[in-house]
Amino acid sequence: MSDVVEETEQPSRSMLFVPGSNASWLSTVQVYGADYVMFDLEDSVAVREKDTARLLVREAIKSPIWAGHEVVVRINGIETPFFHDDLEAVVSAGASIIRLPMVRDAQMIKDLDAELTRLEHKYGIEEGRTKILAAVESASGVVNAVPIATASPRMMGIALAAYDYVMDMHTTHDTQADESQLFFARCAILHAARVAKIHCYDVVFSDVNNTEGFLREVGVIKRLGFDGKSLVNPRQIEPLHKAFAPTDEEVAHARRVVEAAREAEEAGHGVASLDGKMIDAPIIAHAHRTLRLARLSDTRR
């Protein structure tokens, strides 16, 4: 992934969890407009429903409804008895991205990579097509974030999951507080994502009726530099997308930066400037990304 967000790149502001055991949701959830829909076979599915959910998700992925869409599936952890059956079912059906929970170290990603390669060969799928999203949910995962993020060329993203992490740290995820208990973890996985040039997703905000708290948390992660957030309710999609949309002032400035860079290039100047200040490559890349986000947010056409 380059520093400049290309027109063809999949937007990544929202990743909506959908319980794999909920057949009606599996066939209708695309209407809500999340950037990614993630079928869940892990925490939202009771043990007695694991087999049924796996079959439902496999058939949903194969449905024409999802043709041309990148579908994410959160499978059960690599150390659970459900891992291999989950992986085979969803890879054979054509899942685009596997979200692996409870990732503690790079070896878990390498093991998943090897299994994906085996299954792709088995089912005649192009090797490397199936991507990986690692969910970090423990102190070990946070301190190993960079090795995890760079463990495989299949990596498309890394996500922080708060519940297990705060339990591991002997604290709580208090959505009414200042969120300082997540600050180090957020920074750690964000830096890892930037090193690996992959997407970075923030924690779920489970209090779906607390819009003020949700937007406060979204403001924090936007300022830090996250690409998006995992969601549990479709009602959170629109406010998240609006919050990530650039302001009028940001769009106007980005357009001026891009135009100044274009004029400098056409004039054969090695350096571009705007309002007496030099514009270097990172500033130009940021301007392109701002304009791309504006188009994605339908704020500018």
Secondary structure, 3 states (H helix, E strand, C coil): CCCCCCCCCCCCCEEEEEECCCHHHHHHHHHHCCCEEEEECCCCCCHHHHHHHHHHHHHHHHCHHHCCCCEEEECCCCCCCCHHHHHHHHHHHCCCEEEECCCCCHHHHHHHHHHHHHHHHHCCCCCCCCEEEEEECCHHHHHCHHHHHCCCCCEEEEEECHHHHHHHCCCCCCCCCCCHHHHHHHHHHHHHHHHHCCEEEECCCCCCCCHHHHHHHHHHHHHHCCCEEEECCHHHHHHHHHHHCCCHHHHHHHHHHHHHHHHHHHCCCCCEEECCEEECHHHHHHHHHHHHHHHHCCCCC
